[in-house]
Amino acid sequence: MVYYLALQENNLQSTVNAGENRGELLRHDYVARQWLGPFKVGADEKINQSHEIQLQSGWSQRDLNVVAFVQNSATGKILQALALGFCED
């Protein structure tokens, strides 16, 4: 088994600069800001590791979430997924 971590951000927006939607404001949620892994799950099926994620200055901490996926590395099947709001130390 392996697991992955992702830092995702909601409430982003961009303006279309060309084409038929030029000038339109688009809103984006669940944008992956950082993707980490794969990391191996221990033989005891426990995860006893910590990972540090460096935040960029333009990211809104109130709109960030940490997402974790546990995957069967032989079949590719996702066994568990969890999303939690970002928290500061």
Secondary structure, 3 states (H helix, E strand, C coil): CEEEEEEEECCEEEECCCCCCCCCEEEECCEEEEEEEEEECCCCCCCCCCCCCCCCCCCCHHHEEEEEEEECCCCCCEEEEEEEECCCC
